[in-house]
Amino acid sequence: MSCQFCQKVWFLEKLGRCQQCMWQANLGSLLLLVCCLGYSGEVAVYSVALWLAFAAFASLSLAHWLMFFFYRWSTKQPPSK
């Protein structure tokens, strides 16, 4: 990863600070949502796996957005890069 926040070890230090990670989580959740809605296969296991992957990406995206707004509202200065 290219930013200094992504190179840190602790997971909570990364949430809401890296624009690249936020874009990846958002685009991943949108892509998986399209796959979930467009899948019309006979096997239910594949559908469940797609929905679980979408739920994981959507949860990660929600966590990023919640922490992004928390950092913006709780501090006077935005987090430095």
PDB file of N, CA, C and O in Angstrom:
ATOM      1  N   MET A   1       0.835  -1.178   0.000  1.00  0.00           N
ATOM      2  CA  MET A   1       0.000   0.000   0.000  1.00  0.00           C
ATOM      3  C   MET A   1       0.881   1.243   0.000  1.00  0.00           C
ATOM      4  O   MET A   1       2.045   1.201   0.397  1.00  0.00           O
ATOM      5  N   SER A   2       0.319   2.308  -0.438  1.00  0.00           N
ATOM      6  CA  SER A   2       1.130   3.490  -0.674  1.00  0.00           C
ATOM      7  C   SER A   2       1.150   4.483   0.482  1.00  0.00           C
ATOM      8  O   SER A   2       2.079   5.286   0.566  1.00  0.00           O
ATOM      9  N   CYS A   3       0.187   4.461   1.357  1.00  0.00           N
ATOM     10  CA  CYS A   3       0.165   5.492   2.397  1.00  0.00           C
ATOM     11  C   CYS A   3       0.754   4.963   3.700  1.00  0.00           C
ATOM     12  O   CYS A   3       0.917   3.756   3.879  1.00  0.00           O
ATOM     13  N   GLN A   4       1.068   5.878   4.597  1.00  0.00           N
ATOM     14  CA  GLN A   4       1.697   5.493   5.861  1.00  0.00           C
ATOM     15  C   GLN A   4       0.711   4.804   6.796  1.00  0.00           C
ATOM     16  O   GLN A   4       1.133   4.024   7.650  1.00  0.00           O
ATOM     17  N   PHE A   5      -0.586   5.063   6.666  1.00  0.00           N
ATOM     18  CA  PHE A   5      -1.565   4.427   7.544  1.00  0.00           C
ATOM     19  C   PHE A   5      -1.721   2.949   7.222  1.00  0.00           C
ATOM     20  O   PHE A   5      -1.953   2.139   8.119  1.00  0.00           O
ATOM     21  N   CYS A   6      -1.595   2.592   5.952  1.00  0.00           N
ATOM     22  CA  CYS A   6      -1.748   1.192   5.561  1.00  0.00           C
ATOM     23  C   CYS A   6      -0.573   0.336   6.003  1.00  0.00           C
ATOM     24  O   CYS A   6      -0.705  -0.884   6.101  1.00  0.00           O
ATOM     25  N   GLN A   7       0.558   0.940   6.270  1.00  0.00           N
ATOM     26  CA  GLN A   7       1.735   0.186   6.667  1.00  0.00           C
ATOM     27  C   GLN A   7       1.780  -0.061   8.170  1.00  0.00           C
ATOM     28  O   GLN A   7       2.668  -0.767   8.648  1.00  0.00           O
ATOM     29  N   LYS A   8       0.846   0.503   8.918  1.00  0.00           N
ATOM     30  CA  LYS A   8       0.817   0.279  10.361  1.00  0.00           C
ATOM     31  C   LYS A   8       0.246  -1.098  10.656  1.00  0.00           C
ATOM     32  O   LYS A   8      -0.484  -1.673   9.849  1.00  0.00           O
ATOM     33  N   VAL A   9       0.589  -1.610  11.815  1.00  0.00           N
ATOM     34  CA  VAL A   9       0.199  -2.958  12.178  1.00  0.00           C
ATOM     35  C   VAL A   9      -1.211  -2.996  12.767  1.00  0.00           C
ATOM     36  O   VAL A   9      -1.983  -3.899  12.446  1.00  0.00           O
ATOM     37  N   TRP A  10      -1.551  -2.055  13.603  1.00  0.00           N
ATOM     38  CA  TRP A  10      -2.815  -2.077  14.318  1.00  0.00           C
ATOM     39  C   TRP A  10      -3.961  -1.719  13.377  1.00  0.00           C
ATOM     40  O   TRP A  10      -3.907  -0.704  12.681  1.00  0.00           O
ATOM     41  N   PHE A  11      -4.993  -2.551  13.357  1.00  0.00           N
ATOM     42  CA  PHE A  11      -6.098  -2.412  12.415  1.00  0.00           C
ATOM     43  C   PHE A  11      -6.906  -1.135  12.640  1.00  0.00           C
ATOM     44  O   PHE A  11      -7.330  -0.494  11.679  1.00  0.00           O
ATOM     45  N   LEU A  12      -7.120  -0.768  13.883  1.00  0.00           N
ATOM     46  CA  LEU A  12      -7.948   0.406  14.174  1.00  0.00           C
ATOM     47  C   LEU A  12      -7.289   1.713  13.754  1.00  0.00           C
ATOM     48  O   LEU A  12      -7.983   2.713  13.566  1.00  0.00           O
ATOM     49  N   GLU A  13      -5.973   1.730  13.602  1.00  0.00           N
ATOM     50  CA  GLU A  13      -5.294   2.940  13.140  1.00  0.00           C
ATOM     51  C   GLU A  13      -5.508   3.176  11.648  1.00  0.00           C
ATOM     52  O   GLU A  13      -5.271   4.281  11.159  1.00  0.00           O
ATOM     53  N   LYS A  14      -5.948   2.166  10.929  1.00  0.00           N
ATOM     54  CA  LYS A  14      -6.137   2.286   9.487  1.00  0.00           C
ATOM     55  C   LYS A  14      -7.538   2.754   9.117  1.00  0.00           C
ATOM     56  O   LYS A  14      -7.731   3.361   8.064  1.00  0.00           O
ATOM     57  N   LEU A  15      -8.514   2.476   9.970  1.00  0.00           N
ATOM     58  CA  LEU A  15      -9.903   2.751   9.618  1.00  0.00           C
ATOM     59  C   LEU A  15     -10.163   4.240   9.467  1.00  0.00           C
ATOM     60  O   LEU A  15      -9.841   5.028  10.355  1.00  0.00           O
ATOM     61  N   GLY A  16     -10.739   4.614   8.353  1.00  0.00           N
ATOM     62  CA  GLY A  16     -11.172   5.976   8.121  1.00  0.00           C
ATOM     63  C   GLY A  16     -10.093   6.965   7.764  1.00  0.00           C
ATOM     64  O   GLY A  16     -10.387   8.148   7.594  1.00  0.00           O
ATOM     65  N   ARG A  17      -8.864   6.531   7.645  1.00  0.00           N
ATOM     66  CA  ARG A  17      -7.767   7.462   7.375  1.00  0.00           C
ATOM     67  C   ARG A  17      -7.202   7.333   5.973  1.00  0.00           C
ATOM     68  O   ARG A  17      -6.685   8.308   5.427  1.00  0.00           O
ATOM     69  N   CYS A  18      -7.286   6.179   5.393  1.00  0.00           N
ATOM     70  CA  CYS A  18      -6.673   5.948   4.080  1.00  0.00           C
ATOM     71  C   CYS A  18      -7.746   6.010   2.996  1.00  0.00           C
ATOM     72  O   CYS A  18      -8.673   5.200   2.979  1.00  0.00           O
ATOM     73  N   GLN A  19      -7.609   6.977   2.096  1.00  0.00           N
ATOM     74  CA  GLN A  19      -8.586   7.134   1.019  1.00  0.00           C
ATOM     75  C   GLN A  19      -8.552   5.940   0.059  1.00  0.00           C
ATOM     76  O   GLN A  19      -9.587   5.537  -0.470  1.00  0.00           O
ATOM     77  N   GLN A  20      -7.375   5.384  -0.161  1.00  0.00           N
ATOM     78  CA  GLN A  20      -7.252   4.247  -1.069  1.00  0.00           C
ATOM     79  C   GLN A  20      -8.002   3.035  -0.517  1.00  0.00           C
ATOM     80  O   GLN A  20      -8.697   2.345  -1.264  1.00  0.00           O
ATOM     81  N   CYS A  21      -7.869   2.776   0.761  1.00  0.00           N
ATOM     82  CA  CYS A  21      -8.573   1.642   1.369  1.00  0.00           C
ATOM     83  C   CYS A  21     -10.083   1.861   1.362  1.00  0.00           C
ATOM     84  O   CYS A  21     -10.851   0.921   1.160  1.00  0.00           O
ATOM     85  N   MET A  22     -10.503   3.103   1.581  1.00  0.00           N
ATOM     86  CA  MET A  22     -11.934   3.402   1.571  1.00  0.00           C
ATOM     87  C   MET A  22     -12.525   3.184   0.179  1.00  0.00           C
ATOM     88  O   MET A  22     -13.618   2.633   0.050  1.00  0.00           O
ATOM     89  N   TRP A  23     -11.811   3.610  -0.859  1.00  0.00           N
ATOM     90  CA  TRP A  23     -12.298   3.399  -2.224  1.00  0.00           C
ATOM     91  C   TRP A  23     -12.358   1.912  -2.558  1.00  0.00           C
ATOM     92  O   TRP A  23     -13.304   1.458  -3.202  1.00  0.00           O
ATOM     93  N   GLN A  24     -11.362   1.158  -2.128  1.00  0.00           N
ATOM     94  CA  GLN A  24     -11.358  -0.277  -2.405  1.00  0.00           C
ATOM     95  C   GLN A  24     -12.514  -0.979  -1.702  1.00  0.00           C
ATOM     96  O   GLN A  24     -13.150  -1.858  -2.284  1.00  0.00           O
ATOM     97  N   ALA A  25     -12.789  -0.602  -0.463  1.00  0.00           N
ATOM     98  CA  ALA A  25     -13.896  -1.219   0.266  1.00  0.00           C
ATOM     99  C   ALA A  25     -15.238  -0.857  -0.368  1.00  0.00           C
ATOM    100  O   ALA A  25     -16.118  -1.709  -0.486  1.00  0.00           O
ATOM    101  N   ASN A  26     -15.395   0.393  -0.774  1.00  0.00           N
ATOM    102  CA  ASN A  26     -16.654   0.814  -1.400  1.00  0.00           C
ATOM    103  C   ASN A  26     -16.865   0.148  -2.753  1.00  0.00           C
ATOM    104  O   ASN A  26     -17.950  -0.359  -3.038  1.00  0.00           O
ATOM    105  N   LEU A  27     -15.834   0.148  -3.582  1.00  0.00           N
ATOM    106  CA  LEU A  27     -15.970  -0.470  -4.900  1.00  0.00           C
ATOM    107  C   LEU A  27     -16.139  -1.986  -4.800  1.00  0.00           C
ATOM    108  O   LEU A  27     -16.871  -2.587  -5.586  1.00  0.00           O
ATOM    109  N   GLY A  28     -15.463  -2.595  -3.837  1.00  0.00           N
ATOM    110  CA  GLY A  28     -15.623  -4.033  -3.637  1.00  0.00           C
ATOM    111  C   GLY A  28     -17.031  -4.399  -3.213  1.00  0.00           C
ATOM    112  O   GLY A  28     -17.587  -5.391  -3.684  1.00  0.00           O
ATOM    113  N   SER A  29     -17.614  -3.598  -2.321  1.00  0.00           N
ATOM    114  CA  SER A  29     -18.979  -3.896  -1.892  1.00  0.00           C
ATOM    115  C   SER A  29     -19.977  -3.668  -3.025  1.00  0.00           C
ATOM    116  O   SER A  29     -20.930  -4.434  -3.168  1.00  0.00           O
ATOM    117  N   LEU A  30     -19.771  -2.625  -3.831  1.00  0.00           N
ATOM    118  CA  LEU A  30     -20.673  -2.399  -4.963  1.00  0.00           C
ATOM    119  C   LEU A  30     -20.554  -3.500  -6.010  1.00  0.00           C
ATOM    120  O   LEU A  30     -21.558  -3.955  -6.556  1.00  0.00           O
ATOM    121  N   LEU A  31     -19.333  -3.924  -6.286  1.00  0.00           N
ATOM    122  CA  LEU A  31     -19.123  -4.996  -7.256  1.00  0.00           C
ATOM    123  C   LEU A  31     -19.762  -6.302  -6.784  1.00  0.00           C
ATOM    124  O   LEU A  31     -20.394  -7.009  -7.569  1.00  0.00           O
ATOM    125  N   LEU A  32     -19.595  -6.614  -5.510  1.00  0.00           N
ATOM    126  CA  LEU A  32     -20.198  -7.842  -4.990  1.00  0.00           C
ATOM    127  C   LEU A  32     -21.717  -7.746  -4.927  1.00  0.00           C
ATOM    128  O   LEU A  32     -22.399  -8.756  -5.096  1.00  0.00           O
ATOM    129  N   LEU A  33     -22.259  -6.561  -4.687  1.00  0.00           N
ATOM    130  CA  LEU A  33     -23.712  -6.403  -4.702  1.00  0.00           C
ATOM    131  C   LEU A  33     -24.265  -6.665  -6.098  1.00  0.00           C
ATOM    132  O   LEU A  33     -25.297  -7.319  -6.249  1.00  0.00           O
ATOM    133  N   VAL A  34     -23.581  -6.157  -7.112  1.00  0.00           N
ATOM    134  CA  VAL A  34     -24.006  -6.414  -8.492  1.00  0.00           C
ATOM    135  C   VAL A  34     -23.922  -7.907  -8.795  1.00  0.00           C
ATOM    136  O   VAL A  34     -24.808  -8.460  -9.447  1.00  0.00           O
ATOM    137  N   CYS A  35     -22.865  -8.559  -8.327  1.00  0.00           N
ATOM    138  CA  CYS A  35     -22.732 -10.006  -8.542  1.00  0.00           C
ATOM    139  C   CYS A  35     -23.829 -10.779  -7.816  1.00  0.00           C
ATOM    140  O   CYS A  35     -24.367 -11.748  -8.350  1.00  0.00           O
ATOM    141  N   CYS A  36     -24.158 -10.353  -6.609  1.00  0.00           N
ATOM    142  CA  CYS A  36     -25.204 -11.036  -5.840  1.00  0.00           C
ATOM    143  C   CYS A  36     -26.564 -10.901  -6.514  1.00  0.00           C
ATOM    144  O   CYS A  36     -27.319 -11.869  -6.604  1.00  0.00           O
ATOM    145  N   LEU A  37     -26.866  -9.712  -6.978  1.00  0.00           N
ATOM    146  CA  LEU A  37     -28.168  -9.490  -7.604  1.00  0.00           C
ATOM    147  C   LEU A  37     -28.248 -10.101  -8.995  1.00  0.00           C
ATOM    148  O   LEU A  37     -29.332 -10.464  -9.453  1.00  0.00           O
ATOM    149  N   GLY A  38     -27.123 -10.215  -9.662  1.00  0.00           N
ATOM    150  CA  GLY A  38     -27.114 -10.757 -11.010  1.00  0.00           C
ATOM    151  C   GLY A  38     -26.957 -12.265 -11.081  1.00  0.00           C
ATOM    152  O   GLY A  38     -27.161 -12.852 -12.143  1.00  0.00           O
ATOM    153  N   TYR A  39     -26.599 -12.908  -9.974  1.00  0.00           N
ATOM    154  CA  TYR A  39     -26.376 -14.354  -9.987  1.00  0.00           C
ATOM    155  C   TYR A  39     -27.719 -15.076  -9.953  1.00  0.00           C
ATOM    156  O   TYR A  39     -28.550 -14.821  -9.081  1.00  0.00           O
ATOM    157  N   SER A  40     -27.920 -15.959 -10.891  1.00  0.00           N
ATOM    158  CA  SER A  40     -29.169 -16.726 -10.928  1.00  0.00           C
ATOM    159  C   SER A  40     -28.871 -18.215 -11.087  1.00  0.00           C
ATOM    160  O   SER A  40     -29.540 -18.919 -11.844  1.00  0.00           O
ATOM    161  N   GLY A  41     -27.873 -18.674 -10.375  1.00  0.00           N
ATOM    162  CA  GLY A  41     -27.473 -20.072 -10.491  1.00  0.00           C
ATOM    163  C   GLY A  41     -28.358 -20.992  -9.677  1.00  0.00           C
ATOM    164  O   GLY A  41     -29.159 -20.551  -8.854  1.00  0.00           O
ATOM    165  N   GLU A  42     -28.196 -22.265  -9.923  1.00  0.00           N
ATOM    166  CA  GLU A  42     -28.986 -23.278  -9.237  1.00  0.00           C
ATOM    167  C   GLU A  42     -28.426 -23.625  -7.862  1.00  0.00           C
ATOM    168  O   GLU A  42     -29.170 -24.062  -6.984  1.00  0.00           O
ATOM    169  N   VAL A  43     -27.139 -23.435  -7.670  1.00  0.00           N
ATOM    170  CA  VAL A  43     -26.494 -23.855  -6.428  1.00  0.00           C
ATOM    171  C   VAL A  43     -26.605 -22.736  -5.399  1.00  0.00           C
ATOM    172  O   VAL A  43     -26.137 -21.622  -5.631  1.00  0.00           O
ATOM    173  N   ALA A  44     -27.222 -23.034  -4.272  1.00  0.00           N
ATOM    174  CA  ALA A  44     -27.455 -22.021  -3.242  1.00  0.00           C
ATOM    175  C   ALA A  44     -26.180 -21.681  -2.478  1.00  0.00           C
ATOM    176  O   ALA A  44     -26.078 -20.601  -1.897  1.00  0.00           O
ATOM    177  N   VAL A  45     -25.211 -22.584  -2.473  1.00  0.00           N
ATOM    178  CA  VAL A  45     -23.975 -22.334  -1.736  1.00  0.00           C
ATOM    179  C   VAL A  45     -23.223 -21.150  -2.334  1.00  0.00           C
ATOM    180  O   VAL A  45     -22.654 -20.341  -1.602  1.00  0.00           O
ATOM    181  N   TYR A  46     -23.220 -21.046  -3.647  1.00  0.00           N
ATOM    182  CA  TYR A  46     -22.537 -19.926  -4.295  1.00  0.00           C
ATOM    183  C   TYR A  46     -23.232 -18.607  -3.985  1.00  0.00           C
ATOM    184  O   TYR A  46     -22.578 -17.583  -3.789  1.00  0.00           O
ATOM    185  N   SER A  47     -24.528 -18.637  -3.942  1.00  0.00           N
ATOM    186  CA  SER A  47     -25.284 -17.428  -3.616  1.00  0.00           C
ATOM    187  C   SER A  47     -25.015 -16.990  -2.180  1.00  0.00           C
ATOM    188  O   SER A  47     -24.839 -15.800  -1.917  1.00  0.00           O
ATOM    189  N   VAL A  48     -24.981 -17.933  -1.262  1.00  0.00           N
ATOM    190  CA  VAL A  48     -24.693 -17.612   0.141  1.00  0.00           C
ATOM    191  C   VAL A  48     -23.277 -17.075   0.281  1.00  0.00           C
ATOM    192  O   VAL A  48     -23.042 -16.133   1.038  1.00  0.00           O
ATOM    193  N   ALA A  49     -22.337 -17.664  -0.441  1.00  0.00           N
ATOM    194  CA  ALA A  49     -20.953 -17.186  -0.383  1.00  0.00           C
ATOM    195  C   ALA A  49     -20.837 -15.763  -0.918  1.00  0.00           C
ATOM    196  O   ALA A  49     -20.103 -14.949  -0.357  1.00  0.00           O
ATOM    197  N   LEU A  50     -21.552 -15.456  -1.993  1.00  0.00           N
ATOM    198  CA  LEU A  50     -21.543 -14.091  -2.518  1.00  0.00           C
ATOM    199  C   LEU A  50     -22.142 -13.107  -1.524  1.00  0.00           C
ATOM    200  O   LEU A  50     -21.604 -12.017  -1.328  1.00  0.00           O
ATOM    201  N   TRP A  51     -23.253 -13.484  -0.894  1.00  0.00           N
ATOM    202  CA  TRP A  51     -23.885 -12.577   0.077  1.00  0.00           C
ATOM    203  C   TRP A  51     -23.007 -12.383   1.308  1.00  0.00           C
ATOM    204  O   TRP A  51     -22.966 -11.286   1.864  1.00  0.00           O
ATOM    205  N   LEU A  52     -22.303 -13.426   1.746  1.00  0.00           N
ATOM    206  CA  LEU A  52     -21.396 -13.273   2.891  1.00  0.00           C
ATOM    207  C   LEU A  52     -20.207 -12.386   2.542  1.00  0.00           C
ATOM    208  O   LEU A  52     -19.775 -11.576   3.362  1.00  0.00           O
ATOM    209  N   ALA A  53     -19.681 -12.534   1.343  1.00  0.00           N
ATOM    210  CA  ALA A  53     -18.584 -11.661   0.912  1.00  0.00           C
ATOM    211  C   ALA A  53     -19.062 -10.216   0.812  1.00  0.00           C
ATOM    212  O   ALA A  53     -18.341  -9.295   1.198  1.00  0.00           O
ATOM    213  N   PHE A  54     -20.272 -10.013   0.295  1.00  0.00           N
ATOM    214  CA  PHE A  54     -20.831  -8.659   0.238  1.00  0.00           C
ATOM    215  C   PHE A  54     -21.005  -8.088   1.639  1.00  0.00           C
ATOM    216  O   PHE A  54     -20.698  -6.918   1.870  1.00  0.00           O
ATOM    217  N   ALA A  55     -21.491  -8.893   2.573  1.00  0.00           N
ATOM    218  CA  ALA A  55     -21.673  -8.416   3.947  1.00  0.00           C
ATOM    219  C   ALA A  55     -20.338  -8.031   4.577  1.00  0.00           C
ATOM    220  O   ALA A  55     -20.263  -7.050   5.317  1.00  0.00           O
ATOM    221  N   ALA A  56     -19.289  -8.791   4.292  1.00  0.00           N
ATOM    222  CA  ALA A  56     -17.970  -8.465   4.838  1.00  0.00           C
ATOM    223  C   ALA A  56     -17.445  -7.154   4.260  1.00  0.00           C
ATOM    224  O   ALA A  56     -16.946  -6.309   5.003  1.00  0.00           O
ATOM    225  N   PHE A  57     -17.551  -6.976   2.949  1.00  0.00           N
ATOM    226  CA  PHE A  57     -17.094  -5.727   2.330  1.00  0.00           C
ATOM    227  C   PHE A  57     -17.936  -4.545   2.779  1.00  0.00           C
ATOM    228  O   PHE A  57     -17.403  -3.461   3.016  1.00  0.00           O
ATOM    229  N   ALA A  58     -19.240  -4.737   2.899  1.00  0.00           N
ATOM    230  CA  ALA A  58     -20.110  -3.644   3.333  1.00  0.00           C
ATOM    231  C   ALA A  58     -19.824  -3.264   4.781  1.00  0.00           C
ATOM    232  O   ALA A  58     -19.872  -2.084   5.128  1.00  0.00           O
ATOM    233  N   SER A  59     -19.529  -4.241   5.626  1.00  0.00           N
ATOM    234  CA  SER A  59     -19.176  -3.946   7.019  1.00  0.00           C
ATOM    235  C   SER A  59     -17.861  -3.181   7.100  1.00  0.00           C
ATOM    236  O   SER A  59     -17.733  -2.241   7.885  1.00  0.00           O
ATOM    237  N   LEU A  60     -16.894  -3.577   6.300  1.00  0.00           N
ATOM    238  CA  LEU A  60     -15.620  -2.868   6.269  1.00  0.00           C
ATOM    239  C   LEU A  60     -15.800  -1.442   5.759  1.00  0.00           C
ATOM    240  O   LEU A  60     -15.202  -0.505   6.289  1.00  0.00           O
ATOM    241  N   SER A  61     -16.615  -1.284   4.743  1.00  0.00           N
ATOM    242  CA  SER A  61     -16.892   0.048   4.214  1.00  0.00           C
ATOM    243  C   SER A  61     -17.608   0.907   5.247  1.00  0.00           C
ATOM    244  O   SER A  61     -17.277   2.081   5.410  1.00  0.00           O
ATOM    245  N   LEU A  62     -18.582   0.340   5.944  1.00  0.00           N
ATOM    246  CA  LEU A  62     -19.300   1.075   6.988  1.00  0.00           C
ATOM    247  C   LEU A  62     -18.365   1.471   8.122  1.00  0.00           C
ATOM    248  O   LEU A  62     -18.451   2.587   8.634  1.00  0.00           O
ATOM    249  N   ALA A  63     -17.476   0.570   8.517  1.00  0.00           N
ATOM    250  CA  ALA A  63     -16.512   0.900   9.573  1.00  0.00           C
ATOM    251  C   ALA A  63     -15.594   2.039   9.143  1.00  0.00           C
ATOM    252  O   ALA A  63     -15.298   2.932   9.937  1.00  0.00           O
ATOM    253  N   HIS A  64     -15.147   2.014   7.900  1.00  0.00           N
ATOM    254  CA  HIS A  64     -14.314   3.108   7.389  1.00  0.00           C
ATOM    255  C   HIS A  64     -15.068   4.431   7.419  1.00  0.00           C
ATOM    256  O   HIS A  64     -14.519   5.440   7.861  1.00  0.00           O
ATOM    257  N   TRP A  65     -16.310   4.443   6.961  1.00  0.00           N
ATOM    258  CA  TRP A  65     -17.074   5.695   6.924  1.00  0.00           C
ATOM    259  C   TRP A  65     -17.392   6.206   8.324  1.00  0.00           C
ATOM    260  O   TRP A  65     -17.337   7.411   8.569  1.00  0.00           O
ATOM    261  N   LEU A  66     -17.723   5.300   9.248  1.00  0.00           N
ATOM    262  CA  LEU A  66     -18.001   5.733  10.621  1.00  0.00           C
ATOM    263  C   LEU A  66     -16.773   6.361  11.264  1.00  0.00           C
ATOM    264  O   LEU A  66     -16.875   7.403  11.910  1.00  0.00           O
ATOM    265  N   MET A  67     -15.617   5.738  11.091  1.00  0.00           N
ATOM    266  CA  MET A  67     -14.397   6.286  11.679  1.00  0.00           C
ATOM    267  C   MET A  67     -13.963   7.562  10.963  1.00  0.00           C
ATOM    268  O   MET A  67     -13.410   8.461  11.595  1.00  0.00           O
ATOM    269  N   PHE A  68     -14.204   7.654   9.663  1.00  0.00           N
ATOM    270  CA  PHE A  68     -13.880   8.866   8.912  1.00  0.00           C
ATOM    271  C   PHE A  68     -14.656  10.053   9.475  1.00  0.00           C
ATOM    272  O   PHE A  68     -14.080  11.112   9.725  1.00  0.00           O
ATOM    273  N   PHE A  69     -15.954   9.877   9.673  1.00  0.00           N
ATOM    274  CA  PHE A  69     -16.752  10.977  10.222  1.00  0.00           C
ATOM    275  C   PHE A  69     -16.440  11.223  11.690  1.00  0.00           C
ATOM    276  O   PHE A  69     -16.515  12.364  12.146  1.00  0.00           O
ATOM    277  N   PHE A  70     -16.092  10.189  12.440  1.00  0.00           N
ATOM    278  CA  PHE A  70     -15.700  10.374  13.836  1.00  0.00           C
ATOM    279  C   PHE A  70     -14.446  11.229  13.928  1.00  0.00           C
ATOM    280  O   PHE A  70     -14.377  12.145  14.748  1.00  0.00           O
ATOM    281  N   TYR A  71     -13.454  10.937  13.093  1.00  0.00           N
ATOM    282  CA  TYR A  71     -12.227  11.739  13.102  1.00  0.00           C
ATOM    283  C   TYR A  71     -12.494  13.170  12.659  1.00  0.00           C
ATOM    284  O   TYR A  71     -11.881  14.102  13.179  1.00  0.00           O
ATOM    285  N   ARG A  72     -13.390  13.354  11.716  1.00  0.00           N
ATOM    286  CA  ARG A  72     -13.691  14.707  11.228  1.00  0.00           C
ATOM    287  C   ARG A  72     -14.431  15.528  12.277  1.00  0.00           C
ATOM    288  O   ARG A  72     -14.169  16.723  12.413  1.00  0.00           O
ATOM    289  N   TRP A  73     -15.341  14.920  13.014  1.00  0.00           N
ATOM    290  CA  TRP A  73     -16.159  15.661  13.971  1.00  0.00           C
ATOM    291  C   TRP A  73     -15.516  15.780  15.343  1.00  0.00           C
ATOM    292  O   TRP A  73     -15.805  16.728  16.072  1.00  0.00           O
ATOM    293  N   SER A  74     -14.655  14.848  15.712  1.00  0.00           N
ATOM    294  CA  SER A  74     -14.108  14.872  17.069  1.00  0.00           C
ATOM    295  C   SER A  74     -12.832  15.692  17.184  1.00  0.00           C
ATOM    296  O   SER A  74     -12.451  16.075  18.291  1.00  0.00           O
ATOM    297  N   THR A  75     -12.170  15.967  16.084  1.00  0.00           N
ATOM    298  CA  THR A  75     -10.943  16.757  16.129  1.00  0.00           C
ATOM    299  C   THR A  75     -11.104  18.020  15.301  1.00  0.00           C
ATOM    300  O   THR A  75     -11.911  18.069  14.373  1.00  0.00           O
ATOM    301  N   LYS A  76     -10.337  19.029  15.642  1.00  0.00           N
ATOM    302  CA  LYS A  76     -10.402  20.273  14.887  1.00  0.00           C
ATOM    303  C   LYS A  76      -9.596  20.189  13.603  1.00  0.00           C
ATOM    304  O   LYS A  76      -9.910  20.862  12.621  1.00  0.00           O
ATOM    305  N   GLN A  77      -8.565  19.368  13.610  1.00  0.00           N
ATOM    306  CA  GLN A  77      -7.736  19.202  12.425  1.00  0.00           C
ATOM    307  C   GLN A  77      -7.957  17.804  11.859  1.00  0.00           C
ATOM    308  O   GLN A  77      -8.072  16.841  12.617  1.00  0.00           O
ATOM    309  N   PRO A  78      -8.018  17.686  10.541  1.00  0.00           N
ATOM    310  CA  PRO A  78      -8.135  16.348   9.961  1.00  0.00           C
ATOM    311  C   PRO A  78      -6.846  15.564  10.186  1.00  0.00           C
ATOM    312  O   PRO A  78      -5.782  16.157  10.361  1.00  0.00           O
ATOM    313  N   PRO A  79      -6.936  14.237  10.181  1.00  0.00           N
ATOM    314  CA  PRO A  79      -5.723  13.435  10.367  1.00  0.00           C
ATOM    315  C   PRO A  79      -4.702  13.737   9.283  1.00  0.00           C
ATOM    316  O   PRO A  79      -5.038  13.826   8.102  1.00  0.00           O
ATOM    317  N   SER A  80      -3.471  13.892   9.694  1.00  0.00           N
ATOM    318  CA  SER A  80      -2.417  14.204   8.721  1.00  0.00           C
ATOM    319  C   SER A  80      -1.979  12.941   8.008  1.00  0.00           C
ATOM    320  O   SER A  80      -2.082  11.834   8.536  1.00  0.00           O
ATOM    321  N   LYS A  81      -1.490  13.137   6.797  1.00  0.00           N
ATOM    322  CA  LYS A  81      -1.024  11.982   6.023  1.00  0.00           C
ATOM    323  C   LYS A  81       0.397  11.669   6.302  1.00  0.00           C
ATOM    324  O   LYS A  81       0.945  10.726   5.732  1.00  0.00           O
TER     325      LYS A  81
END
